[in-house]
């Protein structure tokens, strides 16, 4: 599995990367939503199987990055699974991420 990991916190990114690589995943990391958007746009279809998207980041948050990715002309933009990651566990946060 090829994963685009979008996480601004260095420690969290390293932990996620280690766990995912231990089960055979190939990880490409972006440090914020803007960087994720650019990486996704420049790669050909099929480069990533899933995006793990932190929601709270500087430069561009995960909500905005997800909307921008979904609006791209890229052939994977509408179908690639984007999984929200956040420490916020409030009902409001869950609802917003599903939207």
N, C-alpha and C positions, 0 to 999 in steps of 0.2 A: 504494500500500500504506500502511495506517495502522498504525503501530507504537507499542506502549507500551514505552518504553525504561526499564528499572529499573536505575539505576546510581548509587551514592553518591559516587563519585569525580568531581569536577567536570571534570577534564581528560579522563578517559576518556569521560565523557558528551558532552563537546563534540566530541571526535574522532568518536565514533560518530554523533552527530547530523549533523555536517558531511558525513561519507561517505554516510550514508543519504539525506540531503536532496539530495545531488548526483545521486543516481539516481532522484529523484522521490518518495521516501517522505515521508509526513507523520508527524512525531514528537511524541508526548506523553511527557514525562519524569516519572518518579517517583524520588525520592531514596532510598527504602528500600522494603522489602516491605510494610510497613503502609500506606504511601501508595499503593502499587500496588494493593493489595487494595481500598482505599477507592475509588480511581479506577475500577477495573474494575466494582465493585458498582454505582456510581452511573450508569454509562453504559449506554445501551440496547444490545441485541444488535446486532452488526455494526459497532460503533464501532471496534474494533481487529481487524486481520487476524492479528496475531502479537504475542507478548510476548517481548522479549529481557530475560532475568532474570539479573542478577548474583547470584552465590550467597552471597558474603560481604559483608554490610552490617549497619550498626547498626540498632537498633530491631526489625527483623524480617528475618531472612536469606531468601535466595531459596528455599531448600528449604521453609521453613515457609510462605512466601507462596504458593508453588505448590500445596502441599497444601490451603491454605485456599481458594484460588481454585477448585481442582477440586471442593471440597465445597460450593460455593455453589449456590443454586437458579437462578442466572442461566442463561439458555438457551445461552450460549456457553461456560460454565465447563468442560464436559467435552470440548469439541472444539477450542478455540482452541490453536494450537501455542504452546508455551512452550519457548523455546530457552535453555538454560543458558549463561551466560558466566562464565568464571573464569580466573584466572591459574594456578590449581592444575591441574597436568597429570598427577597421579598416578593410577594405575589405580583406587585406592580412591575418588577424587573422581569419576571417570567413572562408576563403578558406582553410586555414591550418586545422581548426577544422573539417571541412567537410571531408577532406582527411583522 
